[in-house]
Amino acid sequence: MVVRLISSFLLAGILLTGAAQATDEFPQGIEGDVGVGGYFVRSIVKDKGNESSVLPYVDFEYGRFFARVDTLGIKTQKLGYGYLELVGRISQDGFDTNVQGLQGLGKRKTSIPLGIGTLQVTPVGGFWINAFHDVNRSRGNLYEMIYGGEFKLAQVTFYPLLGAELQSAEYVRYYYGISAQEAANSKYAYYHPAGSFNDFIGLIADFKLSEEYHLNCYVRRKHLGDAIRQSPIVNRNYQDTGYIALSYRFR
């Protein structure tokens, strides 16, 4: 499903770029970073191990198409300091339940969030606003708003981030709820949560190794809302994620 999502956005981006009149506003070649990174996600689910992986790292624009690490999109109409965007996200929220502590629960499949959003690069910083609908099993919605600042030093640039996320009841119930059937088959009580408001803080560091090569680092801590924290299968009040990537910068 993820491969089909990426392919669909690439195809749509190529079609839109080809149909639009060429302007200086959209790069006609790749501009940005492409490389490889190590990614880490601390699990919040009981008996589910932390996840680490080595995957491509992308943060670039090509015509109307863009890739921002885990978010792919296409710029459409001009909107304020940015554009109205069609967006999709590559998620890692699914998990298997074939471990000792989760016996009797159904497998949670990874979401496929698609929606609309915008990046507004203003004189006081950048604002990301996105609204997603999971077209996979949960059928839930996710909304997020992120603010990013910028502090430049000689060889490194820091981007502090502050954000908030709202996960709908359907989304939270699919991943962290316990259905009546699962309660009968497992050691857990029935749990039917509402939506969850989560806030987070993060930091991106861009180390300039040379004009072409950069080291990109990211850490984030998300504080979970009550609906997630009170789930009988959740064992943390927060979730940590991060990556470190070596990239080549196209100009």
Order of alpha helices (4+ residues) and beta strands (2+ residues): alpha-beta-beta-beta-beta-beta-beta-beta-beta-beta-beta-alpha-alpha-beta-beta-alpha-beta
